[in-house]
Amino acid sequence: MTKRDRVIAAINGKTVDHVPCSFSLHFPKEKAFGEAGIKSHLDFFSETDTDILKIMNENLVPSCGSIITGDDYCNRIKPVTLHSPFMQEQIQFTKEILDKADPTAFSIGTLHGTTASCIHPLEKMGMPYGEARIFLVEMLRKKPKEGLAAMQRIVDGMCELAQGYIAAGLDGVYFASLGAEKRYFTDEEFAEWIAPLDMQIMQAVKDANGYCFLHMCKDGLEMERYRNYAPLADVVNWGVFEAPLSLEEGRRLFPGKTILGGLPNRSGVLVDGSDNQIKKAVKDIIKTFSGKGIIVGADCTLATEQDMHKLHVAVEACRK
């Protein structure tokens, strides 16, 4: 089996020659863009030899000028399309990596979901992450119709990015959803404001004949909010220890879906484990799933300073 064949078989719940694996991390800012970013990705793929090539997206929705009030947000958020410079940069970045990467590997591009994408303009103008999250919630509570219209302009662009990724040669999209933390939106607000927009992006992935990897992270998640996302997801990945929600509980929440994960991303064996401890952890994950419906990986992106040797040990453990 090629790496791509192996991942597709795992997604479909079929027998594989060995369980595939996937890991990723954010590269330092000075090594995340342009030629330096391309080299960072290629070096990472070569050093870890993962089955999945995950291309990071650091070309985010830019600032739309000063946004102080909800009215500012509603009026100043501009339409986003595939012709927007930051989108063109991401597509070109993706193509150049694919041109030089292992053609037998399975490839996915990272795409930030509704909540994350809609606070990027706030963060780009200097608003701290936590404040941006609260701003979005309060803006929608005061001006739901106008706020959702502004967010829709961004989401429409994310749908174009999803389809642009597939057209560029990627096999799928790693859809990084955000927003289900209990301390922000209520269940009803999430269902009305966030879920429909998220699922619009996921549907765009499917319409482009791409595989959709649904990722859910941050602490204090209400994972039940994602149950209705399942029909549009091919693979699910979440912060097991952040949510918290165990792998077994996740299998019940997303029945029949292939799970990516099993290892904590910022603690545990990938941080301070010995080679033997890493091997045992990987084998235990594979045994739990009887080798089917699982792609070994981490809960989320790894720390930038991740020890590459430990990742290589984990990857090799999947193959022996």
ROLUM-191767 format. One record per residue: x, z negated, y of N, C-alpha, C in turn; residue in one letter. Coordinates in steps of 0.2 Angstrom, whole numbers, plus 5000, padded with zeros to 4 digits. Layout:
# residues N
XZYXZYXZYA;...
# end
This chain:
# residues 320
500450004994500050005000500450005006M;500250045011500550035018500349975021T;500649955027500349895030499649915032K;499549975035498849985037498349985032R;498550015026498050015020497949945018D;498449905018498349835016497849795021R;497949805027497549765032496749795031V;496649855031496049885030495649855024I;496049855018495849825012495649755013A;496049715016495849645017495249645022A;495149685027494549685031493949695027I;494049735022493449755018493349715012N;493749655011493649615006493949634999G;494349684999494549714993495249684991K;495449704985496049674982496649704986T;497149664987497749694991498349674986V;498949714987499549704984499849634986D;499749614992499949544994499549535001H;499449475003499049465009499349485015V;499049515019499349535026499449485030P;499849495036499949435041499949465048C;499849425052499849445059500049385064S;500549395068500749345073500849385080F;500749345085500949375092501149315097S;501449335102501549285107501549325114L;501549285119501649305126502349305128H;502649365130503349375132503449345139F;504049325140504249305147504049355152P;503749335158503549375163504049435164K;504649425165505149475166505249525160E;504949505155505049545149504349565146K;503849565150503149585148502949645150A;503249685155502949745158503549795157F;503249865158503749915158504149925152G;504749955154505249965148505449895145E;505549845149505649785146505149755141A;504449765143503949745139503849785133G;504049855133504049895127504549865122I;505149855125505749835121505549765118K;505249725121505049655119504549665113S;504049705113503649715108503949745102H;504349795103504749825097505149785094L;505549745098506049695095505649645091D;505049615093504649565090504349595083F;504149665083503849695077504449695072F;505049715074505549725070505849665067S;505849615071506149545069505649515064E;504949515065504549485061504249525055T;504249585056503949635051503249615049D;502849605054502149585052501749655051T;501149645047500749705045500349725051D;500249685056499849705062500249705068I;500249765072500649765078500049745083L;500149695086499649675092500049685098K;499749725102499949735109499649695114I;500049655118499849605123499549645129M;499049615132498849645138498949595144N;499449615148499649575154499449615160E;499149675159498949715165498149695166N;498049645170497449615171497049635177L;496349625177495949635183496349605189V;496449655194496849625200496349595205P;496749565210496349535216495949585219S;495349555222494949605226494849575233C;495349535235495349515242495149435241G;495149405247494949335248494249325245S;494149285240493549265238493449185238I;493049165243492949095244492249065242I;491749105243491149085241490849135236T;490249115233489949155228489749225231G;489549225237489349285241489949335241D;490549305242491149345242491249375235D;491149335230491249365223490749425222Y;490149415224489649465222489749525226C;490049515232490149575236490749615236N;491349575234491949605234492249625227R;491949605222492149635215492049705215I;492549745214492449815214492349845207K;492049905206491949935199492649945196P;492649935190493349945186493150005181V;493650045181493550105176494250115173T;494250165168494950185165495350215170L;495150235176495550265181495850215185H;495650155185495950105189496750095187S;497150085192497850085191498050035185P;497849975185498049925180497849945173F;497249985173497050005166497450065164M;497650115168498050165167498750135164Q;499050085168499650055166499650025159E;499049995157498949965150498950025145Q;498550075146498550125141499150165140I;499550175146500150205145500650165142Q;500650095143501050045140500950055132F;500350055130500150055123500350115120T;500250175123500550235120501250235119K;501650215124502350215123502650165118E;502250115117502450065111502250095104I;501650125104501450165098501950215096L;502150255101502650315100503250285096D;503450225097504150205094504050145089K;503450125088503350075083503250105076A;503150065071503050085064502450115063D;502450185061501750215061501350195055P;501650165050501250135044500950075045T;501050045051500749975052500049985055A;499649935055498949925058499049905065F;498749935070498849915077498249895080S;498249845085497749825089497949805096I;497549815101497649805108497249745110G;497549695114497249635116496749655122T;496149635122495749645127495349575129L;495349555135495149495137494349495138H;493949445136493249455136492949445143G;492349435143491949425149492149375154T;492249315151492349255156493049265158T;493549275154494249285156494349335161A;494049395159494149455164493849445171S;493249405171492949395177493249345181C;493749305179494049255183494749275185I;494949335182495649355183495749375191H;495249405194495349415201495349355205P;495049295203495149235206495849205205L;496049215199496749185198497249225201E;497149295202497649335205497749315213K;497249295216497249275223497549205223M;497649165218498049105218497549045216G;496949055214496549005212496748975205M;496848905204497048885198496448895192P;496748905186496248925181495648875180Y;495748815180495148765180494648775186G;494948785192494448795197494148865197E;494448915194494148975193493548975188A;493648935183493148925178492548895181R;492648845185492048805188491748855193I;492148885197491848935202491348985199F;491549015193491149065190490449025188L;490548965185489848935183489448925189V;489748895194489348875200489048935203E;489448995203489149055206488549085203M;488649085196488049105192487449065193L;487548995193486948955194486648965201R;486948985206486648995212486449065213K;486849115211486649185212486649225205K;486249205200486349235194486249315194P;485749335198485649415198486249445201K;486449425207487049455210487649445207E;487749385204488349365200488449415194G;487949415190487949455184488049535186L;487849555191487949625193488649635195A;489049585198489749595199490149595193A;489949545188490249535182490149605178M;489549635178489449695174489949745176Q;490149745183490649805185491249795181R;491449735180492049715177492049735169I;491449715166491349725159491249795157V;490949835162490949905161491649935160D;492149915164492749935164493149915157G;492949855155493249825149493049865143M;492349895143492149935138492550005138C;492750025144493150085144493850075142E;494050015143494749995140494749995133L;494249965130494149965122494150035120A;493750075122493750145120494450185121Q;494750165127495350195129495950175124G;495850115122496350095116496350135110Y;495650145108495650185101495850255102I;495650285108495850355110496650355110A;496950305112497650305113498050295106A;497650285101497950285094497950215090G;497650165094497550095090497050095085L;497150055080496650045075496050005077D;496149955082495649915084495849875090G;495349825091495449785097495449715096V;495849675098495849605098495449575104Y;494849555103494449535108494449465109F;494749445115494949375116494349345120A;493849315117493249295120493449225123S;493049205128493149135131492549115134L;492449055135491849035139491348985135G;491548975129491048935125491248865125A;491648835129491848765129491148735132E;491048675129490448635131490448615138K;491048605141491048575147490848625153R;490848685152490648735157489948755156Y;489748805153489148835152488748795147F;488048785148487648755143487448815138T;487148795132487048845127486648895130D;486148875134485648925136485948975141E;486448945145486748995150487249035147E;487649015142488049055138487649115135F;487149095132486749145128486449205133A;486249175139485949225144486449265148E;487049235150487549265154488149295151W;488449255146489049275143488949325137I;488549295132488549325126488349405126A;487849425130487649495130488249535133P;488549515138489149555140489749555135L;489849505132490349505127490249555121D;489549555119489349595114489349665116M;489249675122489249745125489949775124Q;490449735125491149755124491349765117I;491149725113491249725105490849795103M;490249805105489949865103490349925105Q;490649925111491049985113491649995108A;491849945106492449945101492149985095V;491549965092491249995086491050065087K;490850075093490550145095491150195095D;491750165097492350205097492750215090A;492350185085492650185078493250145077N;493250085081493850045080493649975077G;494149945074493949875071494049825076Y;493549775076493449725081493749655078C;494249635081494549565079494249515085F;493749475083493549425087493949355087L;494249345093494649285094494249235099H;494249175097493949115101494449065101M;494549035107495048985108494848935114C;495248895115495148835120494848775117K;494948715119494748655116493948645118D;493648605113492948585114492448645114G;492648695109492148755109491548735105L;490948765107490348755103490348825099E;490648825093490748885089490048915087M;489548875087488848895085488648955090E;488848955096488649005101488949075099R;489449075094489649145092489349175086Y;488849135083488549155077488349225077R;487949245083487649305084488149365085N;488849345086489349395087489549425080Y;489449395075489649415068489549485066A;488949515067488849585065489349635069P;489549615074490049665078490749645077L;490949595073491649575071491849595064A;492449625064492649635057493149585055D;493449555059493949495058493749445063V;493849375061493749325066494349275066V;494549255071495049205072494949155078N;495049095076494849045081495348985081W;495348945086495748885086495448825082G;495648825076495448785071495448705073V;496048695076496148625078495948615085F;495848665089495548655096494748645096E;494448685092493748695092493348625092A;493448585087493848595080493348625075P;493548675071493148695066493648725060L;493548695054493948715049493848785046S;494348805042494248875039493648875035L;493548825031492948825027492348825031E;492248785036491648785041491648855044E;492148885046492148955049491949005044G;492048995038491849045033491049045032R;490848985033490048975033489749005039R;490048995045489849025051489849095051L;490349125048490449195049490449225041F;489949215038489949235031490149315030P;490549325025490749395023491249425028G;491549385033491949415037492649395035K;493149435036493849425035494149375040T;494549325038494749275043495549285044I;495649285051496349285053496549215055L;497149185052497349125054497549075048G;497449015049497748965044498248915046G;498648945051499248905054499148885061L;499248825063499148805070499748845074P;499548855080500048905084500548865088N;500448795090500848765094501048695091R;500948685085501248625081501248645074S;501448595070501448605063502048645060G;502048675055502548705051502948765055V;502548795059502848855063503248825069L;503248765070503548735076504148695073V;504048645068504548605066504548595058D;504248645055504348645047504948675044G;505148645039505648675035505448745032S;505948785029505748845026505248835020D;505448785016504948765010504248745012N;504248705018503548685020503148745023Q;503548785026503148845029502948885023I;503348895018503148935012502548905008K;502548835008501948805004501348815008K;501448805015500848815019500448875018A;500848935018500648995018500349005011V;500648985005500348994999499748954998K;499648895001499048855001498448895004D;498648925010498048965013497849025008I;498349055006498149115001497749094995I;497949034992497549004987496848984988K;496748954994496148934996495648994997T;495849054998495449114999495549164993F;495849134988495949174982496249244983S;496649254989496949314991496549364994G;495849354995495449404998495149375004K;494949425009494649405015495049365019G;495649365019496149325023496749365026I;496849355032497549385035497849325038I;498449305035498849245037499049255044V;498949205048499149205055499049135058G;499149135065499049075068498349075072A;498149015074497549005078497549045084D;498049055087498049095094498849115095C;498949145101499649165102500149105102T;500749125099501249075098501549055105L;501949005105502348985111502849045112A;503049055119503549105120504149085117T;504349025116504949005113504948995106E;504449025103504449025095505049045092Q;505249005087505849015082505649075078D;505949135079505849195075505949185068M;506449145066506649135059506049105055H;505649055058505149025055504549075054K;504449125059503949175058504149225052L;504749235052505049285046504949255040H;505049185039504949145033504149155031V;503749145036503049145034502749215032A;503049265035502849335033503149345026V;503749335025504049345018503649305013E;503349245015502949205010502349235008A;502049285012501449315010501649375005C;502249385004502449445000502749424994R;502849364992503149344986502749294982K;
# end
